[in-house]
Every structure is written in structure tokens, then in C-alpha cells.
Amino acid sequence: MQLEYKCALVTGAAGFIGFHLSKRLLSEGYTIIGVDNLNDYYDPGIKMSRLDILKAHPQFTFSRTDLSDKAGMEALFKSTPIDVVVNLAAQAGVRYSLTNPQAYVESNLVGFVNILEGCRHNDVKHLVFASSSSVYGANTNMPFSVHHNVDHPVSLYAASKKSNELMAHTYSHLFDLPCTGLRFFTVYGPWGRPDMALFLFTKAIIEDKPIDVFNHGKMKRDFTYIDDIVEGVVRVMKTVPDPNPQWSGNAPDPGTSYARYKIYNIGNNQPVELLDFIQAIEVAIGKKAVKNFMDIQPGDVPATYADVDDLIQDVGFKPATPIDVGIGKFVEWYKDYYCNQ
């Protein structure tokens, strides 16, 4: 079922994906309420720079609120009628979850319950929420399909995202809240997160410093350009999930439900070898990297690969930005933002 909305609540609006999505929705005439706690997991300066761009738009309002603040979130939901919620705020990072697990509980679990409660009690028409390709965990059946079982996560971050999917299904079942979860696959592009490989590699190569290449380069990732992610999110937002009439408890389908609940992968559907990814950065910068080969890190998986058939079938979209094009745009932005100030 297709719906049109006027007002969207975007959590994590000062974050990488939230910023780009908010820009896109503002260009389409939406009123956007942006929420972010502006934490210091990575440099808050880049978050403020993103936010400054959004604040310049008259239909954007910002609330510095933590999702785990129950009273604050309740007040935000009651402040104005909200048609659709896109929850992109979360404590991110696989490796960080090994050292600071409590941050994931507060943001990804407690915070998500507050989002669900806000939607439930305020007649929100559709909740779209960020999951992650990390939920596939120990699964080695490629490409990863939303119809695969994902009960064996290998990091607390992944477990928290799987929990979000379960919690959303529960609210869809109990309160008829339409919920759609999006498993993003290694998002990259301009204004990207400083803790991600593309950012770290670009910075190090430009500064003539070595880069850490994990699993000795024997990694594959389904790198997905930010504009493709945003296009997928916008299309999914407007497509409220219908119950699956063929769903059976005898042979349950993890990707759909008898409730108004659906899961999609959003990935480029074309995994890239890590060393080829690095080579594309070298070409864009015009300089070779000094590589420090290392073992695989705890919680990492050697490969990701998205099956996007459901996304194509339901919303008519498949990410397709070539890696060299996307990396070229990122390097151009990085040099302009960091090297020309």
C-alpha cells in the first residue's frame, strides 16, 4: 500500500545516513523533525556541519534528545502530529561493542522501545528502522537473503539489531503498527563516518600513513553508495507492508509476516574485494597506500553479499552505483572538507 506523508521524524538526523535522508525529504517538501544526541562516538564537529546545512531549511526543526530519555521522547512525539518515523539513530560499530556494550543497550534497545512506544501511542502510520547486514553473523549462505535464519550473531551490535527486528515485529503483531526493517550493507559516500574504512583509508593515504588491512585483505564487502541507500529508504517509507497471506507458522518466513511487517536488504548486490576497494581509493587520490596486513578482528565477518530481490519486486529499485564512482565522489568531498579549509 502506497502512502504520502507530510511530516517525518528522522532520528540520527546529524548522522551520515540521517543527514542525507533529511536533505532528500526536505527537497520533496516534507516537514522534518530531526533528532540526535550528538554524542562523541566520533568527531561531533562533522555532525554539527551536517546539522548546520539542515538547519538552514525552514521546514527542518531539531531536537537534541537521547532516544533512551523516555520523558524526552514522549514529549517529542506529542509536540506535533508525525506521519512516519525513520529510526536511524543507534550506537554503531562492531568493534566498539566489544569494549562498551552498555552504550548499545541504552541506545539500540532502551531507545528503540521508546521509539516503538511513541509510534504506538501517537498514530504513526509507518515505522521504518535501520537494521544491519551484521545480523547475518555466522551465516555463510551467499548472497544473504532476508528469508534466511539470522539467529547466530557474532557481535553485540548485530545482536542489538536483530533484537530491533524482533521488537518491531512484536509491536506490529500486538498494536497493528506497520514496521519495515532495512538491513544496510556497508554504506559509504560524502559526509561518511570517520570510523569507517573508506574514511580511515583516505585520511591515512593522504597523510602518508599506513593503513590496517584486516584478514590480510581476504575480505569482501557489498559496499553501497549513500544515494542508493537514500533512494531505497524513500521508496520503502512510502510502501507500507501488507501481511503475507502465504505466511505459515509451520514453516515461518523470517523476512515477512502475517502482521504488517517486512525486512529488506539494501546493498549493491556486487561484493568487492577489500584490496580492490583500496586500489579504487588509491586511483581516486593518485597515491599508493602503505599496507599493514593484520588478522581478522573479533566480531568481523569475512564477506557480505546482499540479495535484493524483495526490494526490486516491492519498490522497483536496485542499488547500482559503481564503486569507483562512489569512491571518487567521497575523495572529492573529503579533500574539499578537510584539505581546503
TIKETI-312368 format. One record per residue (C-alpha): residue number from 1; residue in three letters; x, y, z. Coordinates in nm, 4 decimals, decimal comma, m for minus. Each point is the difference from the previous one (the first is absolute). Example, Ala and Ser with C-alpha at 12.3 -4.5 7.8 and 13.67 -1.06 7.14 Angstrom:
% TIKETI-312368
REC num residuo       c1       c2       c3
REC   1     ALA   1,2300  m0,4500   0,7800
REC   2     SER   0,1370   0,3440  m0,0660
% end
This chain:
% TIKETI-312368
REC num residuo       c1       c2       c3
REC   1     MET   0,0000   0,0000   0,0000
REC   2     GLN   0,1404   0,3404  m0,1051
REC   3     LEU  m0,0295   0,2970   0,2361
REC   4     GLU   0,0999   0,3644  m0,0209
REC   5     TYR   0,1181   0,1821   0,3104
REC   6     LYS   0,0446   0,3601   0,1108
REC   7     CYS   0,2054  m0,0291   0,3183
REC   8     ALA   0,2847  m0,2428   0,0686
REC   9     LEU   0,1955  m0,0549   0,3197
REC  10     VAL   0,3575  m0,0952  m0,0905
REC  11     THR   0,2147  m0,1207   0,2872
REC  12     GLY   0,3756   0,0225  m0,0408
REC  13     ALA  m0,0581   0,3046  m0,2224
REC  14     ALA   0,3537   0,1296   0,0569
REC  15     GLY   0,1417  m0,3404  m0,0908
REC  16     PHE   0,1208  m0,1123  m0,3397
REC  17     ILE  m0,3145  m0,1655  m0,1378
REC  18     GLY  m0,2405   0,2186   0,1988
REC  19     PHE   0,1543   0,3168  m0,1416
REC  20     HIS  m0,0258  m0,1159  m0,3617
REC  21     LEU  m0,3536  m0,1324   0,0472
REC  22     SER  m0,1153   0,3234   0,1657
REC  23     LYS   0,1441   0,2058  m0,2877
REC  24     ARG  m0,1833  m0,2153  m0,2515
REC  25     LEU  m0,3326   0,0157   0,1848
REC  26     LEU   0,0243   0,3766   0,0458
REC  27     SER   0,0526   0,0316  m0,3761
REC  28     GLU  m0,3268  m0,1903  m0,0469
REC  29     GLY  m0,1965   0,2381   0,2230
REC  30     TYR  m0,0055  m0,1939   0,3253
REC  31     THR   0,0011   0,1621   0,3404
REC  32     ILE   0,2828  m0,1708   0,1881
REC  33     ILE   0,0489  m0,0321   0,3733
REC  34     GLY   0,3619  m0,1022   0,0444
REC  35     VAL   0,1167  m0,1700   0,3186
REC  36     ASP   0,3563  m0,0680   0,1080
REC  37     ASN   0,1906  m0,0093   0,3287
REC  38     LEU   0,3223   0,1205  m0,1717
REC  39     ASN   0,2144  m0,2428   0,1991
REC  40     ASP   0,3775  m0,0198  m0,0350
REC  41     TYR   0,0295  m0,3565  m0,1330
REC  42     TYR   0,1644   0,1769  m0,2920
REC  43     ASP   0,0881   0,3661  m0,0597
REC  44     PRO  m0,3089   0,2102   0,0853
REC  45     GLY   0,1381   0,2702  m0,2289
REC  46     ILE  m0,1091  m0,1804  m0,3155
REC  47     LYS  m0,3413  m0,0586   0,1567
REC  48     MET  m0,0348   0,3721   0,0660
REC  49     SER   0,1047   0,0798  m0,3579
REC  50     ARG  m0,2701  m0,2327  m0,1346
REC  51     LEU  m0,2518   0,1489   0,2405
REC  52     ASP   0,0824   0,3567  m0,1046
REC  53     ILE  m0,0962  m0,0886  m0,3572
REC  54     LEU  m0,3326  m0,1477   0,1115
REC  55     LYS  m0,0808   0,2869   0,2368
REC  56     ALA   0,0219   0,2437  m0,2906
REC  57     HIS  m0,3223  m0,1520  m0,1366
REC  58     PRO  m0,3214   0,1583   0,1368
REC  59     GLN  m0,1828  m0,3329   0,0222
REC  60     PHE   0,2620  m0,1640   0,2207
REC  61     THR  m0,0110   0,0109   0,3786
REC  62     PHE   0,2526  m0,1656   0,2280
REC  63     SER  m0,0241  m0,1563   0,3435
REC  64     ARG   0,3120  m0,1026   0,1896
REC  65     THR  m0,1552  m0,2980   0,1745
REC  66     ASP   0,1371  m0,3406   0,0938
REC  67     LEU  m0,2227  m0,2887  m0,1056
REC  68     SER   0,0424  m0,1564   0,3434
REC  69     ASP  m0,1586   0,3098   0,1612
REC  70     LYS  m0,3553  m0,1308   0,0435
REC  71     ALA  m0,1566   0,3286   0,1083
REC  72     GLY   0,1828   0,1950  m0,2700
REC  73     MET  m0,1131  m0,2368  m0,2729
REC  74     GLU  m0,3589   0,0012   0,1250
REC  75     ALA  m0,0050   0,3801  m0,0109
REC  76     LEU   0,1498   0,0028  m0,3498
REC  77     PHE  m0,2647  m0,2342  m0,1399
REC  78     LYS  m0,2779   0,2088   0,1563
REC  79     SER   0,1408   0,3314  m0,1246
REC  80     THR  m0,1370  m0,0326  m0,3542
REC  81     PRO  m0,1855  m0,2588  m0,2124
REC  82     ILE   0,2539  m0,2368  m0,1573
REC  83     ASP  m0,0924  m0,2118  m0,3026
REC  84     VAL   0,3092  m0,2179  m0,0357
REC  85     VAL   0,3052  m0,0756   0,2135
REC  86     VAL   0,3366  m0,1000  m0,1455
REC  87     ASN   0,2208  m0,1237   0,2827
REC  88     LEU   0,3645   0,0327  m0,1024
REC  89     ALA   0,1399   0,0875   0,3430
REC  90     ALA   0,2005  m0,2807   0,1566
REC  91     GLN   0,3280  m0,0744   0,1640
REC  92     ALA   0,1945  m0,1221  m0,3018
REC  93     GLY   0,3184  m0,2007  m0,0398
REC  94     VAL   0,0745  m0,3700   0,0323
REC  95     ARG   0,3363   0,0358   0,1745
REC  96     TYR  m0,1134   0,2705   0,2424
REC  97     SER  m0,2679  m0,2380   0,1292
REC  98     LEU   0,2765  m0,2177   0,1429
REC  99     THR   0,1231   0,2795   0,2260
REC 100     ASN  m0,3138   0,2027   0,0803
REC 101     PRO  m0,2993  m0,2369  m0,0035
REC 102     GLN  m0,2140   0,2210   0,2244
REC 103     ALA  m0,0193   0,2676  m0,2705
REC 104     TYR  m0,1736  m0,2508  m0,2271
REC 105     VAL  m0,2521  m0,0971   0,2666
REC 106     GLU  m0,0934   0,3646   0,0695
REC 107     SER  m0,0285   0,1183  m0,3605
REC 108     ASN  m0,0900  m0,3076  m0,2017
REC 109     LEU  m0,2297  m0,1749   0,2491
REC 110     VAL  m0,1372   0,2510   0,2522
REC 111     GLY  m0,0084   0,2726  m0,2642
REC 112     PHE  m0,1780  m0,2209  m0,2507
REC 113     VAL  m0,2728  m0,0888   0,2500
REC 114     ASN  m0,0613   0,3725   0,0464
REC 115     ILE  m0,0318   0,0372  m0,3787
REC 116     LEU  m0,2483  m0,2877  m0,0156
REC 117     GLU  m0,2043   0,1427   0,2878
REC 118     GLY  m0,0048   0,3428  m0,1629
REC 119     CYS  m0,1271  m0,1470  m0,3250
REC 120     ARG  m0,2576  m0,2136   0,1776
REC 121     HIS  m0,1553   0,2809   0,2017
REC 122     ASN   0,0062   0,2732  m0,2639
REC 123     ASP  m0,1581  m0,1550  m0,3103
REC 124     VAL   0,3205  m0,0197  m0,2038
REC 125     LYS  m0,0854  m0,1540  m0,3368
REC 126     HIS   0,3313  m0,1777  m0,0642
REC 127     LEU   0,3214  m0,0696   0,1908
REC 128     VAL   0,3065  m0,0562  m0,2155
REC 129     PHE   0,3096  m0,0982   0,1954
REC 130     ALA   0,3638  m0,0702  m0,0724
REC 131     SER   0,1175  m0,3542   0,0498
REC 132     SER   0,3357  m0,1222  m0,1318
REC 133     SER   0,1654  m0,2631  m0,2175
REC 134     SER   0,1817  m0,0953   0,3217
REC 135     VAL  m0,3072  m0,1988   0,1083
REC 136     TYR   0,0989  m0,2756  m0,2439
REC 137     GLY   0,2872  m0,0839   0,2355
REC 138     ALA   0,1258  m0,3543  m0,0397
REC 139     ASN  m0,2184  m0,0634  m0,3065
REC 140     THR   0,2173  m0,0862  m0,3010
REC 141     ASN  m0,2837  m0,0625  m0,2483
REC 142     MET   0,0649   0,2654  m0,2670
REC 143     PRO  m0,1547   0,2293  m0,1038
REC 144     PHE  m0,1620   0,0908   0,3322
REC 145     SER  m0,3779  m0,0176  m0,0316
REC 146     VAL  m0,2618   0,1469   0,2315
REC 147     HIS  m0,1580  m0,3446  m0,0127
REC 148     HIS   0,3049  m0,1582   0,1686
REC 149     ASN   0,0107  m0,0748   0,3711
REC 150     VAL   0,2099   0,2586   0,1881
REC 151     ASP   0,0153  m0,1455   0,3499
REC 152     HIS   0,3800  m0,0166   0,0307
REC 153     PRO   0,1415   0,3550   0,0304
REC 154     VAL   0,3728   0,0354   0,0691
REC 155     SER   0,0018   0,3442   0,1658
REC 156     LEU  m0,2151   0,1799   0,2549
REC 157     TYR  m0,0672   0,2689  m0,2603
REC 158     ALA  m0,1482  m0,2633  m0,2316
REC 159     ALA  m0,1992  m0,1517   0,2863
REC 160     SER  m0,1462   0,3422   0,0833
REC 161     LYS  m0,1096   0,0474  m0,3605
REC 162     LYS  m0,1573  m0,3452  m0,0122
REC 163     SER  m0,1778   0,0931   0,3235
REC 164     ASN  m0,1419   0,3102  m0,1701
REC 165     GLU  m0,1502  m0,2201  m0,2690
REC 166     LEU  m0,1618  m0,2251   0,2604
REC 167     MET  m0,1302   0,2918   0,2054
REC 168     ALA  m0,1465   0,1683  m0,3089
REC 169     HIS  m0,1778  m0,3204  m0,1001
REC 170     THR  m0,1496  m0,0263   0,3474
REC 171     TYR  m0,1457   0,3523  m0,0231
REC 172     SER  m0,1283  m0,0663  m0,3494
REC 173     HIS  m0,1744  m0,3133   0,1292
REC 174     LEU  m0,1375   0,1511   0,3215
REC 175     PHE  m0,0911   0,3516  m0,1117
REC 176     ASP  m0,0304  m0,0253  m0,3805
REC 177     LEU   0,2954   0,2367  m0,0418
REC 178     PRO   0,1423  m0,0268  m0,3549
REC 179     CYS   0,3746  m0,0609   0,0347
REC 180     THR   0,2717  m0,0388  m0,2620
REC 181     GLY   0,3591  m0,0868   0,0869
REC 182     LEU   0,2886   0,0820  m0,2344
REC 183     ARG   0,3217  m0,2002   0,0082
REC 184     PHE   0,2600   0,2425  m0,1330
REC 185     PHE   0,3162  m0,1365  m0,1609
REC 186     THR   0,3215   0,2036   0,0613
REC 187     VAL  m0,1223   0,3490  m0,0851
REC 188     TYR   0,2552   0,2492  m0,1331
REC 189     GLY   0,0157   0,3403  m0,1655
REC 190     PRO   0,0455   0,3740   0,0683
REC 191     TRP  m0,0485   0,1069   0,3630
REC 192     GLY   0,0702  m0,3608   0,1040
REC 193     ARG   0,0889  m0,1139   0,3504
REC 194     PRO   0,3639   0,0519   0,1074
REC 195     ASP   0,0128  m0,3491   0,1552
REC 196     MET  m0,0732  m0,1759  m0,3295
REC 197     ALA   0,2662  m0,1577  m0,2224
REC 198     LEU  m0,0356   0,2401  m0,2939
REC 199     PHE   0,0507   0,3027   0,2247
REC 200     LEU   0,2892  m0,1560   0,1913
REC 201     PHE   0,1742  m0,1199  m0,3163
REC 202     THR  m0,0414   0,3318  m0,1817
REC 203     LYS   0,1310   0,2008   0,2953
REC 204     ALA   0,3010  m0,2290   0,0482
REC 205     ILE   0,0971  m0,0109  m0,3692
REC 206     ILE  m0,0216   0,3782  m0,0346
REC 207     GLU   0,2129   0,0402   0,3147
REC 208     ASP   0,2568  m0,2642  m0,1122
REC 209     LYS  m0,0887  m0,2300   0,2893
REC 210     PRO  m0,0455  m0,3799  m0,0173
REC 211     ILE  m0,3459  m0,1565  m0,0096
REC 212     ASP  m0,1076  m0,3112   0,1925
REC 213     VAL  m0,1255  m0,2707  m0,2358
REC 214     PHE  m0,1849  m0,2619   0,2018
REC 215     ASN  m0,0125  m0,3715  m0,0788
REC 216     HIS   0,3011   0,0676  m0,2251
REC 217     GLY  m0,2344   0,1538  m0,2565
REC 218     LYS  m0,2120  m0,3134  m0,0359
REC 219     MET  m0,3245   0,1876   0,0606
REC 220     LYS  m0,2949   0,0804  m0,2241
REC 221     ARG  m0,2587   0,2666   0,0632
REC 222     ASP  m0,3182   0,0985  m0,1800
REC 223     PHE   0,0881   0,3707   0,0042
REC 224     THR  m0,3129   0,2109  m0,0563
REC 225     TYR   0,0100   0,3654  m0,1031
REC 226     ILE  m0,1947   0,2427   0,2189
REC 227     ASP  m0,2271   0,1282  m0,2793
REC 228     ASP  m0,1124  m0,3573  m0,0685
REC 229     ILE  m0,0722  m0,0522   0,3690
REC 230     VAL  m0,2092   0,3166   0,0154
REC 231     GLU  m0,1943  m0,0900  m0,3152
REC 232     GLY  m0,0801  m0,3384   0,1499
REC 233     VAL  m0,1086   0,1514   0,3322
REC 234     VAL  m0,2280   0,2562  m0,1660
REC 235     ARG  m0,1708  m0,2641  m0,2113
REC 236     VAL  m0,0443  m0,2334   0,2961
REC 237     MET  m0,1379   0,2837   0,2167
REC 238     LYS  m0,2866   0,0462  m0,2428
REC 239     THR  m0,0714  m0,3736  m0,0256
REC 240     VAL  m0,1775  m0,1193   0,3128
REC 241     PRO   0,0447  m0,3761   0,0403
REC 242     ASP  m0,3005  m0,2240  m0,0487
REC 243     PRO  m0,0385  m0,3318   0,1828
REC 244     ASN   0,1317  m0,3002  m0,1915
REC 245     PRO  m0,3063  m0,2228  m0,0684
REC 246     GLN   0,2286  m0,3000  m0,0639
REC 247     TRP   0,1797   0,0346   0,3339
REC 248     SER  m0,0148  m0,3172   0,2075
REC 249     GLY   0,1030  m0,0714   0,3571
REC 250     ASN   0,0950  m0,3502  m0,1102
REC 251     ALA   0,2668   0,1365  m0,2319
REC 252     PRO   0,0496   0,3631   0,1109
REC 253     ASP   0,1567   0,2495  m0,2397
REC 254     PRO   0,2365   0,2317   0,1947
REC 255     GLY  m0,0284   0,2776  m0,2574
REC 256     THR  m0,3788   0,0405   0,0011
REC 257     SER  m0,2907  m0,0604   0,2384
REC 258     TYR  m0,3729  m0,0448   0,0475
REC 259     ALA   0,0304   0,3488   0,1573
REC 260     ARG   0,0774   0,3252  m0,1816
REC 261     TYR   0,3746  m0,0555   0,0226
REC 262     LYS   0,2766  m0,0388  m0,2581
REC 263     ILE   0,3787  m0,0141  m0,0193
REC 264     TYR   0,2098   0,1137  m0,2981
REC 265     ASN   0,3662  m0,0140  m0,0885
REC 266     ILE   0,1396   0,3182  m0,1546
REC 267     GLY   0,3353  m0,0880  m0,1526
REC 268     ASN   0,1818   0,0397  m0,3271
REC 269     ASN  m0,0436  m0,3719  m0,0799
REC 270     GLN   0,3613  m0,0075  m0,1215
REC 271     PRO   0,2636  m0,0749   0,2671
REC 272     VAL   0,3417   0,1598  m0,0433
REC 273     GLU   0,3305  m0,1448   0,1180
REC 274     LEU   0,1586   0,2171   0,2681
REC 275     LEU   0,3226   0,0350  m0,1994
REC 276     ASP  m0,1990   0,1132  m0,3062
REC 277     PHE  m0,1799   0,2523   0,2223
REC 278     ILE   0,3354   0,1339   0,1186
REC 279     GLN   0,1259   0,0183  m0,3572
REC 280     ALA  m0,3014   0,2123  m0,0968
REC 281     ILE   0,0867   0,2420   0,2821
REC 282     GLU   0,3628   0,0124  m0,1162
REC 283     VAL  m0,1154   0,0867  m0,3532
REC 284     ALA  m0,2359   0,2719   0,1244
REC 285     ILE   0,2707   0,1566   0,2173
REC 286     GLY   0,2850  m0,0605  m0,2420
REC 287     LYS   0,2230  m0,1589   0,2607
REC 288     LYS   0,0853  m0,3554   0,1103
REC 289     ALA  m0,0855  m0,1268   0,3491
REC 290     VAL   0,2501  m0,1449   0,2440
REC 291     LYS  m0,1760  m0,3161   0,1192
REC 292     ASN   0,0276  m0,1557   0,3446
REC 293     PHE  m0,1479  m0,3504  m0,0351
REC 294     MET  m0,1720  m0,1309   0,3141
REC 295     ASP  m0,2147  m0,2909   0,1206
REC 296     ILE  m0,3791   0,0227  m0,0058
REC 297     GLN  m0,1478   0,1870   0,2966
REC 298     PRO  m0,2450  m0,1541   0,2512
REC 299     GLY  m0,3596   0,0531  m0,1128
REC 300     ASP   0,0931   0,0556  m0,3652
REC 301     VAL  m0,1284  m0,2246  m0,2783
REC 302     PRO   0,2112  m0,0725  m0,3090
REC 303     ALA  m0,2690   0,0816  m0,2564
REC 304     THR  m0,3373   0,1690  m0,0511
REC 305     TYR  m0,2194  m0,0315  m0,3069
REC 306     ALA  m0,3589   0,1266  m0,0263
REC 307     ASP  m0,2864  m0,1761  m0,1720
REC 308     VAL  m0,2241   0,2944  m0,0964
REC 309     ASP  m0,2717  m0,1883  m0,1900
REC 310     ASP  m0,2724   0,1025   0,2472
REC 311     LEU   0,0992   0,3669  m0,0262
REC 312     ILE  m0,0166  m0,0178  m0,3804
REC 313     GLN  m0,3333  m0,1808   0,0043
REC 314     ASP  m0,1737   0,2238   0,2546
REC 315     VAL   0,1367   0,3494  m0,0696
REC 316     GLY   0,1628  m0,0365  m0,3419
REC 317     PHE   0,3503   0,1020   0,1004
REC 318     LYS   0,3459  m0,1546  m0,0006
REC 319     PRO   0,3150   0,1855   0,1161
REC 320     ALA   0,2435   0,0297  m0,2884
REC 321     THR   0,2614   0,2734   0,0587
REC 322     PRO   0,3430  m0,1391  m0,1082
REC 323     ILE   0,2639  m0,0039   0,2730
REC 324     ASP   0,2435   0,2202  m0,1926
REC 325     VAL  m0,2673   0,2670  m0,0507
REC 326     GLY  m0,1048  m0,0008   0,3648
REC 327     ILE   0,3562   0,0057   0,1323
REC 328     GLY   0,0900   0,2808  m0,2396
REC 329     LYS  m0,2846   0,2120   0,1403
REC 330     PHE   0,1056  m0,0747   0,3562
REC 331     VAL   0,3649   0,0933  m0,0591
REC 332     GLU  m0,1089   0,3215  m0,1720
REC 333     TRP  m0,2151   0,0891   0,3037
REC 334     TYR   0,2729  m0,0990   0,2473
REC 335     LYS   0,2595   0,2225  m0,1654
REC 336     ASP  m0,2418   0,2917  m0,0140
REC 337     TYR  m0,1097  m0,0386   0,3634
REC 338     TYR   0,3325  m0,0815   0,1647
REC 339     CYS   0,2743   0,1216  m0,2316
REC 340     ASN  m0,1384   0,3316  m0,1226
REC 341     GLN  m0,1003   0,1572   0,3310
% end
